Amino acid sequence: MSAARPLNAEELLALHALHAEYAAVLDARDLQRWPGLFTEACSYRLQSRENADRGLPLCILNLDSRAMLQDRVYGALETIYHDPYVQRHVSGPPRLLQRDGGVLVTDTPVIVVRTKRDAMPEILIAGRYLDRVVPAPDTASGLRFQQRWLIFDNDLLANSIVDPA
């Protein structure tokens, strides 16, 4: 792996476009489009900071292929019953950690807010995304996630995580 030289303007705009599309898909609950933001062989995790920092494998969610992401979408839309709510993803600027060939390894702060129609908004997750992003010329941003790990800072989570975060 090479030392990370700063992102150029084109790379930064492409990363912002990918992050914006990711948030828009989830915020609109257009979950059928979510797996398309990932490569076929991918890794999606929702993991506590404590476990991530200690190198422990326990995760709330650990999906390792686009097919598993599609299965999660099916479950969220067809089999899991819950009070209706909307999510809002707010992320900061991505920070480049390293380059590995054409792969960009980034760290991005994020807050996910959940709002139920009859309640005040609540912070569902505060944390960071650890991503491996690869070129994908067939997409609007020109990029796809090879890895998206959401490392959450809070020790407690809502009693259910239905939709991806």
Stockholm file with secondary structure:
# STOCKHOLM 1.0

chainA/1-165         MSAARPLNAEELLALHALHAEYAAVLDARDLQRWPGLFTEACSYRLQSRENADRGLPLCILNLDSRAMLQDRVYGALETIYHDPYVQRHVSGPPRLLQRDGGVLVTDTPVIVVRTKRDAMPEILIAGRYLDRVVPAPDTASGLRFQQRWLIFDNDLLANSIVDPA
#=GR chainA/1-165 SS CBCCCCCCHHHHHHHHHHHHHHHHHHHTTCGGGGGGGEEEEEEEEEEEHHHHHHTCCCCSEEECSHHHHHHHHHIIIIICCCCCCEEEEEECCCEEEEEETTEEEEEEEEEEEEECTTSCCEEEEEEEEEEEEEECTTSSSSEEEEEEEEEECCSCCCSCCCSCC
#=GC SS_cons         CBCCCCCCHHHHHHHHHHHHHHHHHHHTTCGGGGGGGEEEEEEEEEEEHHHHHHTCCCCSEEECSHHHHHHHHHIIIIICCCCCCEEEEEECCCEEEEEETTEEEEEEEEEEEEECTTSCCEEEEEEEEEEEEEECTTSSSSEEEEEEEEEECCSCCCSCCCSCC
//
